[in-house]
Amino acid sequence: MAIDPVCGMEVDEEEAKFETEYKGKTYYFCAPGCKTMFEEDPEEYLE
């Protein structure tokens, strides 16, 4: 299980509908809103 970096929810990588790549790593999200927020400012969520 991956952790959504925006909201902290667990996300199953195999069934995740929302994902993005940043600096060579894939991040998984529970919802499109979390993906959008991450893509707007990834560093804010990776601190």
PDB file of N, CA, C and O in Angstrom:
ATOM      1  N   MET A   1       0.840  -1.190   0.000  1.00  0.00           N
ATOM      2  CA  MET A   1       0.000   0.000   0.000  1.00  0.00           C
ATOM      3  C   MET A   1       0.884   1.253   0.000  1.00  0.00           C
ATOM      4  O   MET A   1       1.910   1.321   0.677  1.00  0.00           O
ATOM      5  N   ALA A   2       0.452   2.220  -0.771  1.00  0.00           N
ATOM      6  CA  ALA A   2       1.141   3.508  -0.809  1.00  0.00           C
ATOM      7  C   ALA A   2       0.348   4.499   0.041  1.00  0.00           C
ATOM      8  O   ALA A   2      -0.823   4.273   0.345  1.00  0.00           O
ATOM      9  N   ILE A   3       0.984   5.572   0.412  1.00  0.00           N
ATOM     10  CA  ILE A   3       0.323   6.629   1.173  1.00  0.00           C
ATOM     11  C   ILE A   3       0.138   7.839   0.264  1.00  0.00           C
ATOM     12  O   ILE A   3       1.092   8.329  -0.339  1.00  0.00           O
ATOM     13  N   ASP A   4      -1.096   8.310   0.177  1.00  0.00           N
ATOM     14  CA  ASP A   4      -1.383   9.533  -0.586  1.00  0.00           C
ATOM     15  C   ASP A   4      -0.643  10.669   0.116  1.00  0.00           C
ATOM     16  O   ASP A   4      -0.925  10.959   1.279  1.00  0.00           O
ATOM     17  N   PRO A   5       0.310  11.324  -0.578  1.00  0.00           N
ATOM     18  CA  PRO A   5       1.118  12.357   0.083  1.00  0.00           C
ATOM     19  C   PRO A   5       0.333  13.614   0.462  1.00  0.00           C
ATOM     20  O   PRO A   5       0.821  14.434   1.239  1.00  0.00           O
ATOM     21  N   VAL A   6      -0.868  13.771  -0.076  1.00  0.00           N
ATOM     22  CA  VAL A   6      -1.663  14.965   0.229  1.00  0.00           C
ATOM     23  C   VAL A   6      -2.527  14.749   1.470  1.00  0.00           C
ATOM     24  O   VAL A   6      -2.503  15.569   2.387  1.00  0.00           O
ATOM     25  N   CYS A   7      -3.291  13.652   1.509  1.00  0.00           N
ATOM     26  CA  CYS A   7      -4.238  13.461   2.614  1.00  0.00           C
ATOM     27  C   CYS A   7      -3.831  12.368   3.597  1.00  0.00           C
ATOM     28  O   CYS A   7      -4.407  12.260   4.680  1.00  0.00           O
ATOM     29  N   GLY A   8      -2.830  11.548   3.220  1.00  0.00           N
ATOM     30  CA  GLY A   8      -2.352  10.513   4.135  1.00  0.00           C
ATOM     31  C   GLY A   8      -3.102   9.197   4.071  1.00  0.00           C
ATOM     32  O   GLY A   8      -2.787   8.278   4.827  1.00  0.00           O
ATOM     33  N   MET A   9      -4.090   9.079   3.185  1.00  0.00           N
ATOM     34  CA  MET A   9      -4.835   7.822   3.066  1.00  0.00           C
ATOM     35  C   MET A   9      -3.976   6.750   2.419  1.00  0.00           C
ATOM     36  O   MET A   9      -3.069   7.050   1.642  1.00  0.00           O
ATOM     37  N   GLU A  10      -4.276   5.472   2.754  1.00  0.00           N
ATOM     38  CA  GLU A  10      -3.603   4.365   2.097  1.00  0.00           C
ATOM     39  C   GLU A  10      -4.247   4.146   0.733  1.00  0.00           C
ATOM     40  O   GLU A  10      -5.468   4.212   0.588  1.00  0.00           O
ATOM     41  N   VAL A  11      -3.402   3.882  -0.266  1.00  0.00           N
ATOM     42  CA  VAL A  11      -3.877   3.658  -1.632  1.00  0.00           C
ATOM     43  C   VAL A  11      -3.219   2.386  -2.165  1.00  0.00           C
ATOM     44  O   VAL A  11      -2.000   2.230  -2.088  1.00  0.00           O
ATOM     45  N   ASP A  12      -4.027   1.487  -2.700  1.00  0.00           N
ATOM     46  CA  ASP A  12      -3.519   0.252  -3.293  1.00  0.00           C
ATOM     47  C   ASP A  12      -2.927   0.589  -4.660  1.00  0.00           C
ATOM     48  O   ASP A  12      -3.645   1.012  -5.566  1.00  0.00           O
ATOM     49  N   GLU A  13      -1.618   0.402  -4.805  1.00  0.00           N
ATOM     50  CA  GLU A  13      -0.946   0.759  -6.058  1.00  0.00           C
ATOM     51  C   GLU A  13      -1.529   0.003  -7.253  1.00  0.00           C
ATOM     52  O   GLU A  13      -1.564   0.536  -8.362  1.00  0.00           O
ATOM     53  N   GLU A  14      -1.983  -1.222  -7.038  1.00  0.00           N
ATOM     54  CA  GLU A  14      -2.503  -2.052  -8.129  1.00  0.00           C
ATOM     55  C   GLU A  14      -3.840  -1.525  -8.651  1.00  0.00           C
ATOM     56  O   GLU A  14      -4.165  -1.703  -9.824  1.00  0.00           O
ATOM     57  N   GLU A  15      -4.613  -0.876  -7.778  1.00  0.00           N
ATOM     58  CA  GLU A  15      -5.951  -0.428  -8.170  1.00  0.00           C
ATOM     59  C   GLU A  15      -6.091   1.092  -8.218  1.00  0.00           C
ATOM     60  O   GLU A  15      -7.182   1.604  -8.467  1.00  0.00           O
ATOM     61  N   ALA A  16      -5.014   1.804  -7.986  1.00  0.00           N
ATOM     62  CA  ALA A  16      -5.071   3.271  -7.954  1.00  0.00           C
ATOM     63  C   ALA A  16      -5.483   3.832  -9.314  1.00  0.00           C
ATOM     64  O   ALA A  16      -4.932   3.451 -10.346  1.00  0.00           O
ATOM     65  N   LYS A  17      -6.448   4.730  -9.301  1.00  0.00           N
ATOM     66  CA  LYS A  17      -6.910   5.361 -10.536  1.00  0.00           C
ATOM     67  C   LYS A  17      -6.156   6.660 -10.800  1.00  0.00           C
ATOM     68  O   LYS A  17      -6.160   7.172 -11.919  1.00  0.00           O
ATOM     69  N   PHE A  18      -5.512   7.188  -9.767  1.00  0.00           N
ATOM     70  CA  PHE A  18      -4.840   8.479  -9.890  1.00  0.00           C
ATOM     71  C   PHE A  18      -3.383   8.335  -9.466  1.00  0.00           C
ATOM     72  O   PHE A  18      -3.091   7.955  -8.332  1.00  0.00           O
ATOM     73  N   GLU A  19      -2.485   8.640 -10.378  1.00  0.00           N
ATOM     74  CA  GLU A  19      -1.059   8.572 -10.057  1.00  0.00           C
ATOM     75  C   GLU A  19      -0.317   9.588 -10.904  1.00  0.00           C
ATOM     76  O   GLU A  19      -0.795  10.022 -11.952  1.00  0.00           O
ATOM     77  N   THR A  20       0.854   9.953 -10.429  1.00  0.00           N
ATOM     78  CA  THR A  20       1.718  10.865 -11.180  1.00  0.00           C
ATOM     79  C   THR A  20       3.152  10.539 -10.843  1.00  0.00           C
ATOM     80  O   THR A  20       3.438   9.937  -9.807  1.00  0.00           O
ATOM     81  N   GLU A  21       4.050  10.937 -11.719  1.00  0.00           N
ATOM     82  CA  GLU A  21       5.467  10.725 -11.486  1.00  0.00           C
ATOM     83  C   GLU A  21       6.130  12.065 -11.200  1.00  0.00           C
ATOM     84  O   GLU A  21       5.843  13.070 -11.850  1.00  0.00           O
ATOM     85  N   TYR A  22       7.025  12.059 -10.214  1.00  0.00           N
ATOM     86  CA  TYR A  22       7.749  13.275  -9.855  1.00  0.00           C
ATOM     87  C   TYR A  22       9.158  12.878  -9.460  1.00  0.00           C
ATOM     88  O   TYR A  22       9.354  12.053  -8.567  1.00  0.00           O
ATOM     89  N   LYS A  23      10.139  13.469 -10.130  1.00  0.00           N
ATOM     90  CA  LYS A  23      11.550  13.179  -9.865  1.00  0.00           C
ATOM     91  C   LYS A  23      11.829  11.678  -9.879  1.00  0.00           C
ATOM     92  O   LYS A  23      12.565  11.166  -9.035  1.00  0.00           O
ATOM     93  N   GLY A  24      11.231  10.975 -10.851  1.00  0.00           N
ATOM     94  CA  GLY A  24      11.504   9.557 -11.030  1.00  0.00           C
ATOM     95  C   GLY A  24      10.759   8.615 -10.105  1.00  0.00           C
ATOM     96  O   GLY A  24      10.979   7.405 -10.163  1.00  0.00           O
ATOM     97  N   LYS A  25       9.885   9.128  -9.257  1.00  0.00           N
ATOM     98  CA  LYS A  25       9.128   8.287  -8.340  1.00  0.00           C
ATOM     99  C   LYS A  25       7.639   8.429  -8.640  1.00  0.00           C
ATOM    100  O   LYS A  25       7.166   9.523  -8.948  1.00  0.00           O
ATOM    101  N   THR A  26       6.901   7.322  -8.551  1.00  0.00           N
ATOM    102  CA  THR A  26       5.461   7.357  -8.785  1.00  0.00           C
ATOM    103  C   THR A  26       4.736   7.563  -7.466  1.00  0.00           C
ATOM    104  O   THR A  26       5.025   6.897  -6.472  1.00  0.00           O
ATOM    105  N   TYR A  27       3.795   8.489  -7.472  1.00  0.00           N
ATOM    106  CA  TYR A  27       2.961   8.772  -6.299  1.00  0.00           C
ATOM    107  C   TYR A  27       1.520   8.427  -6.642  1.00  0.00           C
ATOM    108  O   TYR A  27       1.058   8.657  -7.759  1.00  0.00           O
ATOM    109  N   TYR A  28       0.821   7.870  -5.657  1.00  0.00           N
ATOM    110  CA  TYR A  28      -0.555   7.405  -5.856  1.00  0.00           C
ATOM    111  C   TYR A  28      -1.499   8.236  -5.002  1.00  0.00           C
ATOM    112  O   TYR A  28      -1.156   8.660  -3.898  1.00  0.00           O
ATOM    113  N   PHE A  29      -2.706   8.462  -5.538  1.00  0.00           N
ATOM    114  CA  PHE A  29      -3.671   9.338  -4.871  1.00  0.00           C
ATOM    115  C   PHE A  29      -5.043   8.681  -4.770  1.00  0.00           C
ATOM    116  O   PHE A  29      -5.417   7.857  -5.605  1.00  0.00           O
ATOM    117  N   CYS A  30      -5.784   9.059  -3.733  1.00  0.00           N
ATOM    118  CA  CYS A  30      -7.110   8.492  -3.508  1.00  0.00           C
ATOM    119  C   CYS A  30      -8.167   9.154  -4.389  1.00  0.00           C
ATOM    120  O   CYS A  30      -9.205   8.553  -4.664  1.00  0.00           O
ATOM    121  N   ALA A  31      -7.916  10.374  -4.829  1.00  0.00           N
ATOM    122  CA  ALA A  31      -8.926  11.136  -5.581  1.00  0.00           C
ATOM    123  C   ALA A  31      -8.243  12.123  -6.519  1.00  0.00           C
ATOM    124  O   ALA A  31      -7.080  12.469  -6.313  1.00  0.00           O
ATOM    125  N   PRO A  32      -8.952  12.578  -7.544  1.00  0.00           N
ATOM    126  CA  PRO A  32      -8.353  13.519  -8.488  1.00  0.00           C
ATOM    127  C   PRO A  32      -7.956  14.847  -7.844  1.00  0.00           C
ATOM    128  O   PRO A  32      -7.000  15.484  -8.285  1.00  0.00           O
ATOM    129  N   GLY A  33      -8.673  15.264  -6.817  1.00  0.00           N
ATOM    130  CA  GLY A  33      -8.334  16.516  -6.143  1.00  0.00           C
ATOM    131  C   GLY A  33      -6.972  16.458  -5.480  1.00  0.00           C
ATOM    132  O   GLY A  33      -6.212  17.425  -5.532  1.00  0.00           O
ATOM    133  N   CYS A  34      -6.658  15.330  -4.857  1.00  0.00           N
ATOM    134  CA  CYS A  34      -5.346  15.174  -4.216  1.00  0.00           C
ATOM    135  C   CYS A  34      -4.247  15.185  -5.272  1.00  0.00           C
ATOM    136  O   CYS A  34      -3.196  15.792  -5.065  1.00  0.00           O
ATOM    137  N   LYS A  35      -4.478  14.526  -6.394  1.00  0.00           N
ATOM    138  CA  LYS A  35      -3.487  14.503  -7.483  1.00  0.00           C
ATOM    139  C   LYS A  35      -3.238  15.921  -7.996  1.00  0.00           C
ATOM    140  O   LYS A  35      -2.090  16.317  -8.202  1.00  0.00           O
ATOM    141  N   THR A  36      -4.308  16.679  -8.201  1.00  0.00           N
ATOM    142  CA  THR A  36      -4.188  18.051  -8.702  1.00  0.00           C
ATOM    143  C   THR A  36      -3.409  18.921  -7.727  1.00  0.00           C
ATOM    144  O   THR A  36      -2.528  19.679  -8.133  1.00  0.00           O
ATOM    145  N   MET A  37      -3.734  18.812  -6.438  1.00  0.00           N
ATOM    146  CA  MET A  37      -3.041  19.620  -5.431  1.00  0.00           C
ATOM    147  C   MET A  37      -1.553  19.285  -5.406  1.00  0.00           C
ATOM    148  O   MET A  37      -0.716  20.183  -5.314  1.00  0.00           O
ATOM    149  N   PHE A  38      -1.221  17.995  -5.488  1.00  0.00           N
ATOM    150  CA  PHE A  38       0.178  17.577  -5.484  1.00  0.00           C
ATOM    151  C   PHE A  38       0.904  18.133  -6.703  1.00  0.00           C
ATOM    152  O   PHE A  38       2.009  18.661  -6.578  1.00  0.00           O
ATOM    153  N   GLU A  39       0.296  18.021  -7.874  1.00  0.00           N
ATOM    154  CA  GLU A  39       0.944  18.467  -9.109  1.00  0.00           C
ATOM    155  C   GLU A  39       1.169  19.980  -9.138  1.00  0.00           C
ATOM    156  O   GLU A  39       2.090  20.456  -9.803  1.00  0.00           O
ATOM    157  N   GLU A  40       0.341  20.730  -8.428  1.00  0.00           N
ATOM    158  CA  GLU A  40       0.511  22.183  -8.385  1.00  0.00           C
ATOM    159  C   GLU A  40       1.730  22.589  -7.567  1.00  0.00           C
ATOM    160  O   GLU A  40       2.371  23.594  -7.875  1.00  0.00           O
ATOM    161  N   ASP A  41       2.065  21.813  -6.518  1.00  0.00           N
ATOM    162  CA  ASP A  41       3.214  22.136  -5.672  1.00  0.00           C
ATOM    163  C   ASP A  41       3.722  20.885  -4.948  1.00  0.00           C
ATOM    164  O   ASP A  41       3.516  20.740  -3.743  1.00  0.00           O
ATOM    165  N   PRO A  42       4.389  19.979  -5.683  1.00  0.00           N
ATOM    166  CA  PRO A  42       4.833  18.711  -5.089  1.00  0.00           C
ATOM    167  C   PRO A  42       5.705  18.874  -3.849  1.00  0.00           C
ATOM    168  O   PRO A  42       5.558  18.120  -2.887  1.00  0.00           O
ATOM    169  N   GLU A  43       6.600  19.839  -3.861  1.00  0.00           N
ATOM    170  CA  GLU A  43       7.541  19.980  -2.740  1.00  0.00           C
ATOM    171  C   GLU A  43       6.817  20.278  -1.423  1.00  0.00           C
ATOM    172  O   GLU A  43       7.295  19.900  -0.354  1.00  0.00           O
ATOM    173  N   GLU A  44       5.682  20.945  -1.497  1.00  0.00           N
ATOM    174  CA  GLU A  44       4.922  21.235  -0.273  1.00  0.00           C
ATOM    175  C   GLU A  44       4.501  19.953   0.438  1.00  0.00           C
ATOM    176  O   GLU A  44       4.460  19.906   1.668  1.00  0.00           O
ATOM    177  N   TYR A  45       4.188  18.911  -0.336  1.00  0.00           N
ATOM    178  CA  TYR A  45       3.688  17.663   0.236  1.00  0.00           C
ATOM    179  C   TYR A  45       4.792  16.652   0.520  1.00  0.00           C
ATOM    180  O   TYR A  45       4.527  15.611   1.121  1.00  0.00           O
ATOM    181  N   LEU A  46       6.008  16.932   0.107  1.00  0.00           N
ATOM    182  CA  LEU A  46       7.100  15.996   0.326  1.00  0.00           C
ATOM    183  C   LEU A  46       8.028  16.422   1.447  1.00  0.00           C
ATOM    184  O   LEU A  46       9.021  15.745   1.714  1.00  0.00           O
ATOM    185  N   GLU A  47       7.728  17.528   2.105  1.00  0.00           N
ATOM    186  CA  GLU A  47       8.578  18.015   3.196  1.00  0.00           C
ATOM    187  C   GLU A  47       8.460  17.128   4.405  1.00  0.00           C
ATOM    188  O   GLU A  47       9.104  17.383   5.423  1.00  0.00           O
TER     189      GLU A  47
END
